[in-house]
Amino acid sequence: MKKLFTLLLSVALLSAAACTPAPAPDGGKEQEQIPSQPETPSQPEIPETPDTPETPEVPETPDTPQTPETPDTPEPVSFRLMSFNILQATSETAGHEWASVRKAACIKMFRDIKPDIVCVQESRKTQCSDLASALTQYSQIKYPKDGIESNGGQRNLIMYNNQKFFVIEWGKFWFSEDGTASGGRWGDDATTQKMTIYVHFREMATGREFWVYDTHFFAKCNVETTRGHCVEMSLASIKEKVGDEGVVFFCGDLNMQPDNPILKPMFDYMKHAATHADESDGVSTITYNGFRETNLKVLDHIFYRNATAHTYKVVNSQTAYGTKWISDHYPIYADVEF
């Protein structure tokens, strides 16, 4: 009985516990139900910022055109220039005849010295032919001083290396009142005709240009007037044809020594190879021998402008060419460059 009573009591206690409400949190009060918050409306989508357009590429600055290179200094032109009064073949002195003695000696001299350009004075027609036959490396520009080409008289002659130089033009003038062969010769001062020939050359390898004058001043004349005219006419032609900036060489038998005051204008405008060459035989070295040992003079000259002379030589050997004198003048030459 007792066990039954205990069992019934346990059942009753369990039932009561099941019916008792659970205590409210927070001190036993029922927590009011908080209404749920309305959903926050979604923010409207912010439109995407459009891509910033790409900055167009700045075109490349074109390369600054290069300043054209300054052309290299032109290749220098160098050659050997000779002046030679060969003495006309009719001025025969025993032992110094052209055909039998001097012709072979002169040809031998040219082959030995090997000038590129030769300014010859007093060469007669037959002498020009002799030189042309023996020295085929040269071409010739020549003209008779009497102006008559059919005559056999003296000629001014320029021989030039035809493998090295090309002739652009050439000309001539006489030392007379009007520059012609028949022009007045300043009264009775001059006893014969004298002239100049000039050639405008181009050097083949470089194309560079220059001028060469071959002249012969009066020997027998009124020195104070006639030779002064020769200087004036020569310089006037150079200034007209060549100009102050051109390259020019002036060669010949001037029949005056270097210290003659008549030549001063020439020395003022041009340089003299004997006085300005790097290596020189000297301005006082004799160029006129007259086939003798006395009364020797310096009558032959090489002047130049806008160029350089490296050497100046007088070819005065009395043994090298088979005769003591190849002419009554010694050849002179200069190694020049521009």
GURO-833105 format. One record per residue (C-alpha): residue in one letter; y, x, z. Coordinates in steps of 0.5 Angstrom, whole numbers, plus 500, padded with zeros to 3 digits. Example, Ala and Ser with C-alpha at 12.3 -4.5 7.8 and 13.67 -1.06 7.14 Angstrom:
<nodes>
A491525516/S498527514/
</nodes>
This chain:
<nodes>
M500500500/K505505502/K503509495/L505503491/F511502495/T513509493/L512508486/L516502486/L522505489/S522511484/V522506478/A528502481/L532508482/L530511475/S533504472/A539504476/A541511474/A540509466/C545503467/T550507471/P556509465/A557517464/P563519468/A569520463/P572527462/D579529465/G578526472/G574520470/K579516466/E576515459/Q580519454/E583514449/Q581516442/I586519438/P586516431/S585521426/Q591525423/P592522416/E590528411/T596532409/P597530402/S595536398/Q601540395/P602539388/E600545384/I606550383/P605551376/E604558374/T610562373/P609564365/D607571364/T614575363/P614576356/E612583355/T619587353/P618589346/E617596345/V623600344/P622604337/E621611338/T627615337/P626618330/D626626331/T632629330/P632632323/Q631639324/T637643322/P635647315/E633654317/T639658314/P636662308/D633669309/T638674308/P637675300/E633681298/P637687297/V638689290/S637697289/F637702283/R640708281/L646708277/M648714273/S655716269/F654722264/N659724258/I654727254/L658730249/Q659728242/A654731237/T659734232/S663738238/E658744237/T659750240/A654756239/G648755243/H649748245/E648744239/W645737240/A639737235/S636744237/V638745244/R641739248/K637733246/A631735248/A634737255/C638731256/I631727255/K628731260/M633730265/F633722264/R625723265/D626727271/I632723275/K629716272/P636712273/D636705272/I642704269/V646710265/C654709263/V654714257/Q661717254/E662720247/S655718244/R655718237/K651713233/T645718232/Q645720239/C644713241/S638713236/D635719239/L635716246/A633709244/S627713240/A625717246/L627713252/T623706250/Q624703257/Y631702256/S635697252/Q642699250/I649696250/K654700246/Y660699242/P664704237/K671706240/D674706233/G672699233/I668700226/E660699227/S658702221/N662708223/G658714226/G663716231/Q663716239/R660710242/N661707250/L653706251/I650703257/M643704257/Y639699262/N632699265/N629693261/Q624691266/K628690271/F635687269/F637682264/V644682260/I648675262/E654677258/W658683256/G664685253/K669690251/F677692251/W681698249/F686702252/S692699248/E698694249/D694688247/G687691249/T684691242/A682697237/S688696233/G693695238/G699700240/R697705244/W703706248/G708709243/D705716242/D702718248/A695717246/T692721241/T686717240/Q682711242/K679710248/M675704251/T671700256/I665696255/Y662692261/V656688262/H654682267/F647683269/R642679273/E636683277/M630680275/A626680281/T631677285/G636673280/R642677284/E648678279/F653684278/W657688273/V657695271/Y663698267/D663704263/T669707261/H673713258/F680715260/F685719255/A684726256/K690728251/C696724253/N702723257/V699723264/E704719268/T704713263/T698712259/R692714265/G696709269/H695704264/C688705264/V687704271/E692698271/M688695265/S681696269/L683693275/A686687272/S679686268/I675687274/K679682278/E679677272/K671677270/V668679277/G673677282/D674680289/E667677292/G663680286/V659686286/V661691281/F660698279/F666702275/C663709272/G666714267/D670720265/L677719268/N679725266/M683726273/Q681729279/P680725285/D686727289/N690725283/P695719285/I694715279/L687713282/K690711288/P690703286/M682704284/F681708291/D685702295/Y681697291/M674700291/K669705294/H668712291/A661714291/A662721293/T666720299/H662714302/A655715300/D651716306/E648723303/S653726298/D654732294/G661732296/V667729292/S669737290/T663738287/I664740280/T662735274/Y666738268/N664745266/G666746259/F660751258/R664756262/E664759269/T672758270/N677752270/L672747273/K674740275/V672734278/L673729272/D667724273/H667718278/I663712280/F666707284/Y664700287/R665694291/N661689295/A655694295/T653700299/A652707296/H646711299/T646718295/Y651721291/K648727287/V651732281/V645734276/N648741276/S641745275/Q642750270/T634752270/A631745270/Y632743263/G631749259/T638750258/K644752262/W648746260/I646740257/S653738256/D660740258/H660735263/Y654734269/P651728270/I652724276/Y648719280/A648714286/D643710289/V646704290/E644697294/F647690295/
</nodes>
